[in-house]
Amino acid sequence: MASALKKTLAFSLKFGISGALLYLVLSRAGAARVIGAVAEADPRAFAGAVGLFLFMVALTSMRWGLLLGGRFGRGLIYRLNLMGVFFNTFMPGIVGGDALKVYYLYRRSGQGVEAIASAFMDRYLGYAGLMCVGLVAYPFGVRFFAGTPVVWLLPGVLALFGAGSFAVFRLRMGRGIGVVGRMHEHFARYWGDRRVMARAFGLSVSVHLLSSVLVYVLAHGLGLDLPMRVVLIAVPIAATVSALPITLSGLGVREYAMVLVLGTQGVSAEQATALSFLWFVAVAAGGLPGALVYLAMKGEGGGGGVPSDPSD
């Protein structure tokens, strides 16, 4: 009962924050104008963005497979990732996509701690790649944001990411706690295999470069002539803040960030909001097959519920 109440309260809080931010953005941009801009977007650009996203899922599946030592088929890992995308997009705050991925991998392997540790490291490397893309692009695009708060936003995020990395991997935060301590054993094994980590990190960088290409394609589908270096800064900022677990699927905060960042380049609030919505919808469309994956896996033997302690 207490757990259900916490989930309900968390969902309500996220819903409220997303709603408030979307209201602020749409009241400034004009909901009708945003809808009109989205409706006039080139459908070929949208189709291309969805295809790019599905390819990005394939790359992230290769990354997770590397951390798992190649012991699971690429098809299985790809399906699990699609399922994770679906639940993270369409059922945020109710069922975690990462939790389901871990559970169904645990059902196949029987190794709960390894499943959790590999998913955590996979997610971490994803953020590391995101930070790397933003860091490399920053010196080339910072002049576009001179005199605005955006100049300090990305360095601040990088500093927080570095501090968190130091606490988890160098100070081994939580190493005295049962499951977390066992996870650190897997982390040590990952870091000990430099070849695998280098390949996994390279895949992360490739994924986030493609994410910027995806947004660039959508921008041109809206008729926006944005320089690629601006997109390479805007996307890491928006992706980072939208990943914070304070809203539903990043709705609201992603749009607010895009309006703030692209507004420094003369992009109107309605165009920036339309671009952000198209980005979200392209990801959502790419994740739709994950619902079919879930139904298929739920129909397999072993039931569809998540165990109370997958680390056993």
C-alpha positions, 0 to 999 in steps of 0.5 A: 500500500505504501509503495503504491501511494509513493508511486501515485504521489511521484506520478502526480508530482511529475504530471504537475511539473510537466503540465506547468512547464508545457503551459508556460511554453505553449502560452508563450508559443501559442498552441495553435501556431505550434500545431500548425508548424508540426502539421506543415513539417515534411513527412519525409523528414519525420520518417527519416528521423524515426528510421534514425532512431531505430538504428540508434536503438540497434547501436545501444543494443550492441553496447549493452551486449558488449557489457554482457559479454556477448552471451545474449543474442542481439535480437533479444537485446534489441527487443528488450531495448525497444520495450524499454523505450515504449514504457519510458515513453508511454508509461513514465512513472508507472512502469520503468522501462529499465526495470522491465528490461532488467527483469526480462534479462533476469528471467533469461539469465537468472543473474539479477545483480549482473542484469542490474549492473549491466543496465546501470553501466549501459545507461551511464555510458550513454550519458558519458557519450552525451557529455562528450558530444556536448563538450567537444561541440561547446568551444565551436558553438559557445559564441552563439550563446555569448551573454546568455545563461546557456553559456554556463548550463552545459559546463554545470551539467558536466561538473555534476556528471563528473562529481557523480561519476567520482562518487560512484566509481572512485569512492564506490558509494554504497559499497557496504550495502549488499546488492550495491556492493555486488554491483561494484564487483561487476563495475570493476570487471567492466572497467578492467576490460578497456577494449570493451569499454572503449568500444561501448563508449564509442557506440555511445558517442555515435548514438548521440551524434546521430541524435543530433543528426535526427534533430537536425533533419527534423529542423530542416523538415520544419524549414529551420536553417540551423547550423549543425554546431548549434544543434550539437550543443542544443541537443545535449542540453535538452537531452540531459535536462529531459532525462532528469526524473522530475517530469513525464518522459521529459515533457515540458522541460525538454520543450522549455530547454529548446525554447531557451537555447534556440531562442538565442539563435533567433528561432521563435518559441513556436518553431522551437516547441514544434521541433521539440514535439517532433523529436519526442513523437519520432522517438515515441513512434520508434518505440511503439513496437516495444508494446508488441515485444512486451506482449510477446514476452509476457506470454512466455512462461514464467508470468508477467509480473516483476519480482520483488527482489530481482537481485536474488 
